[in-house]
């Protein structure tokens, strides 16, 4: 587990990733539930939400489902 924590240190989330997570928390939506709603796997949805993967169609699906703009989404957050 310590190795996993270390891998995440120093990675900055994009404003889109942060907004998506905030809206999910505010609405009690799990990654599993969001993935089900957009028709994608939980693993892939998590990768997009954490900035590890990028797909315009996935970002649009998540943005539409959470009712957030997708214009601030970047892969690295820089």
SVG drawing of the C-alpha trace seen along z (x, -y; Angstrom):
<svg xmlns="http://www.w3.org/2000/svg" viewBox="-27 -25 34 27">
<polyline fill="none" stroke="black" stroke-width="0.4" points="0.0,0.0 2.8,-2.4 4.0,-2.1 0.6,-3.1 0.6,-6.2 4.1,-7.1 3.0,-6.8 0.2,-9.4 2.4,-12.0 3.1,-15.0 0.5,-14.4 -1.8,-17.3 -5.4,-16.9 -6.8,-19.1 -9.6,-21.5 -12.1,-19.2 -11.0,-16.2 -11.4,-18.1 -14.8,-19.4 -16.0,-16.0 -14.9,-14.5 -16.5,-17.3 -19.9,-16.9 -19.7,-13.1 -19.1,-13.6 -21.9,-16.2 -24.3,-13.9 -23.1,-10.6 -22.2,-9.1 -19.6,-6.4 -17.2,-5.7 -19.0,-2.3 -22.4,-4.1 -21.0,-6.8 -19.4,-4.1 -22.7,-2.2 -24.5,-5.4 -22.1,-6.2 -21.7,-2.6 -17.9,-2.3 -15.9,-0.1 -15.2,-1.3 -11.5,-1.0 -11.5,-3.1 -13.9,-5.7 -11.5,-5.9 -8.5,-6.4 -10.3,-9.3 -11.4,-10.9 -7.8,-10.7 -6.2,-12.0 -4.4,-8.8 -6.3,-8.4 -8.0,-10.7 -10.8,-10.2 -12.9,-13.1 -16.0,-10.8 -15.4,-9.7 -14.9,-13.2 -18.1,-14.3 -20.1,-11.5 -18.9,-12.1 -19.4,-15.9 -22.9,-15.5 -23.9,-13.0 -22.5,-15.3 -23.7,-18.5 -20.2,-20.1 -18.4,-21.8 -15.7,-19.7 -13.7,-22.7 -11.2,-22.6 -10.2,-19.0 -6.5,-18.2 -4.6,-15.0 -1.9,-16.3 -3.6,-19.3 -0.7,-21.6"/>
</svg>
